[in-house]
Amino acid sequence: MIAFSKLALGGRFGPARTLTDQARIFERGDAATHTWFLEHGAVEIVQSGDAGAEVVVKILVGPTLFGTIEALGDEPHYLESVRCLGAIRGYRMAREDFVRALAGDASLGLECAADMSRAFCVAARFEANRMYDADVLLANLLVAYAEIFGERTAGGMRLRIKRTQGELAGAIGASERQVNRLIIDWRADGRLTKSAGFYTIADLPYFAERAMPLTGSLVHGLTRRQNLALAKIA
């Protein structure tokens, strides 16, 4: 997002904010007062259910925007909760300033439109997720984490982010017992290992195949082709 990055670096959006893993940025139902430009890192969009359960419905990877649909749709409250997935760096803009910036700069408007369209494509793919069992949902989440935090090692793709079985279960809307059984089976088969709190995916093709019905349904970020196209316009 060339245009937004230029304005951020130029101080248009105020000082950069850095937050740590699992920090809450805003909650569903909070007053929708700001839009965020995520310069670096990733955030999880979560929806809450009964007994405090929280399901991950989308992962946004910077550079990207969030809080835009409320600002442009004139929604008074945030429709989703957002938490950090690893450490992030971003800028918070008052919604009035965000809308005013879009109205005065066509390149910002184009970047915002491309970003929102990409997000809706991811959301459309995710709509089928309730049709699949926990093994597909968990494989999809692990592949998404590998895409963002994967580090190739001799043992496979090491995830540079710690998550407990309970947190993984909550993220896909399954019981911890279901996730525990899956992880036990995968570890017994040598497809997944864990050391010092970090999982390593030893057989990434297996998980990619299991997740195939939901491929592209979690991670949202502008593609390289889109970024190049926007850079030419900017």
C-alpha positions in Angstrom: 0.0 0.0 0.0 2.3 2.7 -1.4 0.1 5.7 -0.8 -0.8 4.9 2.8 2.8 4.0 3.6 4.0 7.4 2.2 1.5 9.3 4.4 2.3 7.2 7.4 6.0 7.8 7.1 5.3 11.5 6.5 3.6 11.8 9.9 0.0 12.2 8.4 -1.4 9.6 10.8 0.6 10.5 13.9 3.2 8.4 15.7 3.4 4.7 15.0 2.0 2.3 17.6 3.7 -1.0 18.5 1.7 -3.7 20.2 2.6 -7.3 21.4 1.1 -10.7 20.6 -2.5 -11.1 21.6 -2.9 -7.5 22.6 -6.5 -6.4 22.1 -7.0 -3.5 19.7 -10.7 -3.0 19.9 -13.7 -5.1 20.8 -17.0 -5.8 18.9 -19.5 -3.3 20.2 -16.9 -0.6 21.0 -17.6 2.9 19.6 -16.1 2.8 16.0 -14.0 6.0 16.4 -10.8 5.0 14.5 -9.5 3.2 11.4 -6.1 1.5 11.5 -3.3 1.2 8.9 -1.4 -1.9 9.8 2.2 -1.3 8.5 3.8 -4.4 9.7 2.7 -7.7 11.4 -0.6 -9.5 11.5 -3.9 -9.3 13.4 -6.7 -11.7 13.9 -10.3 -10.8 13.4 -12.4 -12.7 15.9 -16.1 -13.2 16.6 -17.3 -14.1 20.1 -19.9 -16.8 20.9 -21.3 -18.5 24.0 -19.3 -18.9 27.2 -16.6 -16.5 25.9 -15.6 -18.6 22.9 -13.7 -16.7 20.2 -13.4 -17.9 16.6 -10.8 -16.6 14.2 -12.6 -15.6 11.0 -9.8 -13.8 9.2 -6.1 -13.0 9.6 -4.9 -9.6 8.2 -1.2 -9.2 7.2 0.3 -5.8 6.8 0.4 -3.5 5.0 -3.4 -3.4 5.2 -6.3 -1.5 6.7 -8.9 -2.5 9.3 -11.8 -0.7 10.8 -12.7 0.6 7.4 -16.1 -1.0 6.9 -17.4 0.8 9.9 -16.0 4.2 8.9 -17.3 3.9 5.3 -20.5 2.1 6.2 -21.4 4.7 8.9 -21.6 2.0 11.6 -21.4 3.5 15.1 -19.8 0.4 16.6 -17.2 -2.1 15.6 -18.7 -5.3 14.1 -15.7 -7.5 15.0 -13.0 -7.8 17.6 -9.3 -7.4 16.6 -6.3 -8.8 18.4 -2.6 -8.9 17.6 -1.1 -12.1 16.0 2.5 -11.6 17.0 4.0 -8.1 17.4 2.6 -5.3 15.1 3.4 -1.8 14.1 0.5 0.4 12.9 -1.1 3.8 12.8 -4.5 4.8 14.2 -6.6 7.4 12.3 -9.7 9.1 13.5 -12.5 8.0 11.2 -13.3 11.5 10.1 -9.7 12.0 9.1 -9.6 8.7 7.2 -12.8 9.5 5.2 -11.5 13.0 4.5 -8.1 11.6 3.3 -9.9 9.2 0.9 -12.1 11.9 -0.5 -9.1 14.1 -1.3 -6.7 11.5 -2.8 -7.7 9.1 -5.5 -4.7 6.8 -4.9 -5.7 6.3 -1.3 -9.3 5.5 -2.4 -8.0 2.9 -5.0 -5.8 1.2 -2.4 -8.6 1.1 0.1 -11.0 -0.4 -2.5 -8.5 -3.0 -3.5 -7.8 -3.9 0.1 -11.5 -4.2 1.0 -12.2 -6.3 -2.1 -9.4 -8.7 -1.2 -10.9 -9.0 2.3 -14.3 -9.8 1.0 -12.9 -12.5 -1.3 -11.2 -14.1 1.7 -14.5 -13.8 3.7 -16.5 -15.5 0.8 -14.1 -18.4 0.8 -14.5 -18.7 4.6 -18.3 -19.0 4.4 -18.0 -22.8 3.8 -16.0 -23.4 6.9 -18.9 -24.7 9.0 -19.3 -27.6 6.5 -16.0 -29.1 7.5 -14.7 -31.1 10.5 -12.2 -29.9 13.1 -9.3 -31.6 11.3 -9.8 -29.5 8.2 -10.3 -26.3 10.2 -7.2 -26.9 12.3 -5.1 -27.8 9.3 -6.2 -24.6 7.6 -5.2 -22.5 10.7 -1.8 -24.2 10.9 -1.1 -23.6 7.2 -2.1 -20.0 7.7 0.2 -19.6 10.6 3.0 -21.3 8.6 2.4 -18.8 5.8 2.9 -15.9 8.1 5.3 -17.2 10.8 6.9 -20.2 9.2 10.6 -20.7 9.5 12.2 -23.6 7.6 14.3 -25.9 9.7 15.7 -29.4 9.4 12.6 -30.7 11.1 10.1 -28.9 8.9 8.3 -25.5 9.1 8.7 -24.1 12.6 6.0 -21.7 13.7 7.6 -18.6 15.3 4.5 -18.1 17.5 3.4 -19.9 20.6 -0.2 -21.2 20.9 -1.7 -23.7 23.4 -4.1 -26.4 22.5 -6.8 -24.4 24.2 -6.0 -21.4 22.1 -6.0 -23.4 18.9 -9.3 -25.0 19.8 -10.9 -21.6 20.5 -9.6 -20.2 17.2 -11.4 -22.8 15.2 -14.5 -23.1 17.4 -13.8 -26.7 18.5 -13.4 -28.3 21.8 -10.0 -28.7 23.4 -10.6 -32.4 23.5 -11.0 -32.6 19.7 -7.8 -30.6 19.1 -5.9 -32.6 21.7 -6.9 -35.8 19.9 -5.9 -34.5 16.5 -2.5 -33.2 17.7 -1.8 -36.5 19.5 -2.5 -38.4 16.2 -0.4 -36.0 14.1 2.5 -36.1 16.5 2.3 -39.9 16.5 2.4 -40.0 12.7 5.4 -37.6 12.8 3.5 -34.9 10.9 3.7 -32.4 13.8 6.2 -31.8 16.6 6.5 -29.5 19.5 9.6 -28.1 21.3 9.9 -25.3 23.9 6.3 -24.4 23.2 6.7 -24.0 19.4 5.0 -26.3 16.9 6.9 -27.5 13.8 5.0 -28.8 10.8 7.0 -31.7 9.6 4.7 -32.6 6.7 3.4 -29.3 5.3 2.0 -30.9 2.0 -0.2 -33.1 4.2 -1.7 -30.2 6.1 -2.0 -28.2 2.8 -4.0 -31.0 1.3 -6.2 -31.4 4.3 -6.9 -27.7 4.3 -7.5 -27.5 0.5 -11.3 -27.1 0.7 -10.7 -23.8 2.6 -7.5 -22.7 0.8 -7.3 -18.9 0.9 -10.1 -18.5 3.4 -8.1 -17.0 6.3 -5.2 -14.9 5.3 -5.8 -11.4 3.8 -3.1 -9.3 2.4 -2.5 -7.6 -0.9 -0.9 -9.9 -3.4 2.4 -9.1 -5.0 0.6 -8.5 -8.3 -1.8 -6.0 -6.7 1.0 -4.2 -4.9 3.0 -3.8 -8.2 -0.1 -2.5 -9.9 -0.8 0.1 -7.2 2.9 1.1 -7.2 2.8 1.9 -10.9 -0.3 4.2 -10.3 1.3 5.9 -7.3 
